[in-house]
Amino acid sequence: MSLRAVNRGLDLNVILRELVPKYGGTGGGHPLAAGARVPREAFIEFLMDLAERVSMVSKD
């Protein structure tokens, strides 16, 4: 997947590097643009975790 952020307070690189290994994948990039690979069987759970992390940062 490829992700882009518009919120400069959101660092996608850090978020993906922390989350993706928990799901057996790889990822990283730049603060406002990053990519990841996550196994299909873990994808939905990963997306829910990612959404939670993004919403936490967005509230700050």
KOLTI-194627 format. One record per residue: x, y, z of N, C-alpha, C, O in turn; residue number from 1. Coordinates in Angstrom, 2 decimals, always signed. Example, Ala and Ser with C-alpha at 12.3 -4.5 7.8 and 13.67 -1.06 7.14 Angstrom:
<nodes>
[[+13.19; -5.69; +7.80]; [+12.30; -4.50; +7.80]; [+13.20; -3.30; +7.80]; [+14.24; -3.32; +8.46]; 1]
[[+12.85; -2.25; +7.08]; [+13.67; -1.06; +7.14]; [+12.90; +0.03; +7.87]; [+13.41; +1.14; +8.04]; 2]
</nodes>
This chain:
<nodes>
[[+0.83; -1.16; +0.00]; [+0.00; +0.00; +0.00]; [+0.88; +1.23; +0.00]; [+2.04; +1.17; +0.40]; 1]
[[+0.33; +2.33; -0.44]; [+1.02; +3.61; -0.43]; [+0.12; +4.59; +0.32]; [-1.08; +4.67; +0.06]; 2]
[[+0.71; +5.31; +1.26]; [-0.06; +6.24; +2.09]; [+0.49; +7.65; +1.95]; [+1.70; +7.84; +1.80]; 3]
[[-0.39; +8.62; +2.00]; [-0.01; +10.04; +1.98]; [-0.71; +10.75; +3.13]; [-1.86; +10.42; +3.45]; 4]
[[-0.04; +11.72; +3.74]; [-0.63; +12.49; +4.84]; [-0.72; +13.95; +4.44]; [+0.11; +14.45; +3.68]; 5]
[[-1.73; +14.63; +4.94]; [-1.84; +16.07; +4.76]; [-1.57; +16.80; +6.07]; [-1.28; +18.00; +6.07]; 6]
[[-1.67; +16.09; +7.17]; [-1.40; +16.65; +8.50]; [+0.09; +16.56; +8.76]; [+0.63; +15.46; +8.89]; 7]
[[+0.76; +17.69; +8.83]; [+2.22; +17.69; +9.02]; [+2.62; +17.16; +10.40]; [+3.80; +16.86; +10.61]; 8]
[[+1.69; +17.05; +11.32]; [+1.98; +16.48; +12.64]; [+1.95; +14.96; +12.64]; [+2.28; +14.34; +13.64]; 9]
[[+1.55; +14.37; +11.53]; [+1.43; +12.93; +11.39]; [+2.66; +12.39; +10.66]; [+2.91; +12.77; +9.51]; 10]
[[+3.43; +11.53; +11.30]; [+4.62; +10.96; +10.68]; [+4.33; +9.52; +10.28]; [+4.46; +8.60; +11.10]; 11]
[[+3.95; +9.32; +9.04]; [+3.60; +7.99; +8.55]; [+4.77; +7.02; +8.64]; [+4.57; +5.83; +8.91]; 12]
[[+5.97; +7.49; +8.43]; [+7.15; +6.63; +8.51]; [+7.25; +6.00; +9.89]; [+7.41; +4.78; +9.99]; 13]
[[+7.15; +6.79; +10.93]; [+7.25; +6.27; +12.30]; [+6.10; +5.31; +12.59]; [+6.31; +4.23; +13.15]; 14]
[[+4.89; +5.71; +12.23]; [+3.72; +4.86; +12.50]; [+3.86; +3.50; +11.81]; [+3.65; +2.47; +12.44]; 15]
[[+4.21; +3.50; +10.53]; [+4.32; +2.23; +9.81]; [+5.46; +1.38; +10.34]; [+5.31; +0.16; +10.47]; 16]
[[+6.58; +1.98; +10.65]; [+7.71; +1.19; +11.18]; [+7.39; +0.54; +12.52]; [+7.94; -0.51; +12.85]; 17]
[[+6.49; +1.14; +13.29]; [+6.07; +0.56; +14.56]; [+4.99; -0.51; +14.37]; [+5.04; -1.57; +15.01]; 18]
[[+4.02; -0.24; +13.51]; [+2.87; -1.14; +13.37]; [+3.10; -2.36; +12.48]; [+2.74; -3.47; +12.85]; 19]
[[+3.69; -2.15; +11.32]; [+3.77; -3.20; +10.30]; [+4.44; -4.48; +10.78]; [+3.95; -5.57; +10.47]; 20]
[[+5.56; -4.41; +11.51]; [+6.18; -5.67; +11.95]; [+5.26; -6.54; +12.83]; [+5.39; -7.76; +12.84]; 21]
[[+4.35; -5.91; +13.57]; [+3.41; -6.68; +14.40]; [+2.51; -7.57; +13.56]; [+1.95; -8.55; +14.06]; 22]
[[+2.36; -7.23; +12.28]; [+1.48; -7.97; +11.38]; [+2.24; -8.78; +10.34]; [+1.66; -9.28; +9.38]; 23]
[[+3.54; -8.90; +10.53]; [+4.36; -9.71; +9.62]; [+4.69; -9.04; +8.31]; [+4.94; -9.70; +7.31]; 24]
[[+4.69; -7.71; +8.31]; [+4.96; -6.99; +7.08]; [+6.18; -6.10; +7.19]; [+6.95; -6.17; +8.15]; 25]
[[+6.35; -5.27; +6.17]; [+7.44; -4.31; +6.13]; [+6.89; -2.96; +5.69]; [+5.88; -2.89; +5.00]; 26]
[[+7.57; -1.89; +6.09]; [+7.11; -0.58; +5.67]; [+7.98; +0.55; +6.16]; [+8.84; +0.36; +7.03]; 27]
[[+7.74; +1.71; +5.61]; [+8.45; +2.92; +5.99]; [+8.44; +3.90; +4.85]; [+7.75; +3.71; +3.86]; 28]
[[+9.20; +4.95; +5.01]; [+9.25; +5.96; +3.96]; [+9.63; +7.31; +4.52]; [+10.67; +7.45; +5.16]; 29]
[[+8.78; +8.30; +4.28]; [+8.99; +9.66; +4.72]; [+7.83; +10.06; +5.63]; [+6.81; +9.37; +5.66]; 30]
[[+7.96; +11.15; +6.38]; [+6.88; +11.56; +7.28]; [+5.52; +11.73; +6.60]; [+4.50; +11.34; +7.17]; 31]
[[+5.49; +12.30; +5.40]; [+4.21; +12.54; +4.74]; [+3.87; +11.56; +3.63]; [+2.80; +11.65; +3.03]; 32]
[[+4.77; +10.62; +3.35]; [+4.52; +9.61; +2.32]; [+5.27; +8.34; +2.67]; [+6.49; +8.35; +2.83]; 33]
[[+4.55; +7.25; +2.79]; [+5.17; +5.99; +3.18]; [+4.43; +4.84; +2.53]; [+3.31; +5.00; +2.04]; 34]
[[+5.06; +3.68; +2.53]; [+4.45; +2.50; +1.94]; [+4.62; +1.30; +2.86]; [+5.45; +1.31; +3.76]; 35]
[[+3.83; +0.28; +2.61]; [+3.91; -0.93; +3.44]; [+3.38; -2.13; +2.68]; [+2.60; -2.02; +1.74]; 36]
[[+3.84; -3.29; +3.13]; [+3.31; -4.58; +2.68]; [+2.88; -5.33; +3.93]; [+3.65; -5.47; +4.88]; 37]
[[+1.65; -5.81; +3.91]; [+1.08; -6.54; +5.04]; [+0.41; -7.80; +4.48]; [-0.30; -7.72; +3.48]; 38]
[[+0.64; -8.95; +5.11]; [-0.02; -10.17; +4.63]; [-1.55; -10.01; +4.60]; [-2.14; -9.38; +5.48]; 39]
[[-2.15; -10.56; +3.59]; [-3.60; -10.45; +3.39]; [-4.40; -10.83; +4.63]; [-5.38; -10.17; +4.96]; 40]
[[-4.00; -11.88; +5.31]; [-4.78; -12.36; +6.46]; [-4.72; -11.40; +7.65]; [-5.54; -11.51; +8.56]; 41]
[[-3.77; -10.48; +7.67]; [-3.65; -9.52; +8.77]; [-4.07; -8.11; +8.35]; [-4.03; -7.19; +9.16]; 42]
[[-4.48; -7.95; +7.11]; [-4.70; -6.62; +6.55]; [-5.80; -5.83; +7.28]; [-5.59; -4.67; +7.62]; 43]
[[-6.94; -6.43; +7.51]; [-8.06; -5.72; +8.15]; [-7.69; -5.30; +9.56]; [-7.95; -4.16; +9.96]; 44]
[[-7.09; -6.18; +10.32]; [-6.68; -5.85; +11.68]; [-5.63; -4.72; +11.65]; [-5.67; -3.81; +12.47]; 45]
[[-4.70; -4.80; +10.70]; [-3.70; -3.74; +10.54]; [-4.38; -2.40; +10.25]; [-4.02; -1.39; +10.85]; 46]
[[-5.35; -2.38; +9.34]; [-6.04; -1.14; +9.00]; [-6.75; -0.54; +10.20]; [-6.75; +0.68; +10.37]; 47]
[[-7.35; -1.37; +11.03]; [-8.02; -0.87; +12.23]; [-7.01; -0.26; +13.20]; [-7.26; +0.79; +13.78]; 48]
[[-5.87; -0.91; +13.36]; [-4.81; -0.40; +14.21]; [-4.26; +0.91; +13.65]; [-4.01; +1.85; +14.40]; 49]
[[-4.06; +0.97; +12.35]; [-3.57; +2.17; +11.70]; [-4.56; +3.33; +11.88]; [-4.15; +4.44; +12.20]; 50]
[[-5.83; +3.07; +11.68]; [-6.85; +4.11; +11.84]; [-6.85; +4.65; +13.27]; [-7.01; +5.85; +13.48]; 51]
[[-6.68; +3.76; +14.24]; [-6.63; +4.19; +15.64]; [-5.42; +5.11; +15.87]; [-5.54; +6.15; +16.51]; 52]
[[-4.26; +4.70; +15.36]; [-3.05; +5.52; +15.53]; [-3.20; +6.87; +14.86]; [-2.82; +7.89; +15.44]; 53]
[[-3.73; +6.91; +13.65]; [-3.89; +8.17; +12.93]; [-4.86; +9.08; +13.67]; [-4.64; +10.29; +13.76]; 54]
[[-5.94; +8.51; +14.18]; [-6.91; +9.34; +14.89]; [-6.34; +9.89; +16.19]; [-6.70; +11.00; +16.59]; 55]
[[-5.45; +9.15; +16.86]; [-4.80; +9.63; +18.07]; [-3.93; +10.84; +17.76]; [-3.95; +11.82; +18.50]; 56]
[[-3.18; +10.79; +16.68]; [-2.31; +11.89; +16.29]; [-3.14; +13.09; +15.83]; [-2.79; +14.23; +16.12]; 57]
[[-4.22; +12.83; +15.13]; [-5.05; +13.90; +14.61]; [-5.72; +14.70; +15.72]; [-6.04; +15.88; +15.53]; 58]
[[-5.94; +14.08; +16.87]; [-6.59; +14.76; +18.00]; [-5.64; +15.70; +18.72]; [-6.07; +16.63; +19.40]; 59]
[[-4.34; +15.45; +18.58]; [-3.36; +16.29; +19.28]; [-3.31; +17.70; +18.75]; [-2.54; +18.53; +19.24]; 60]
</nodes>
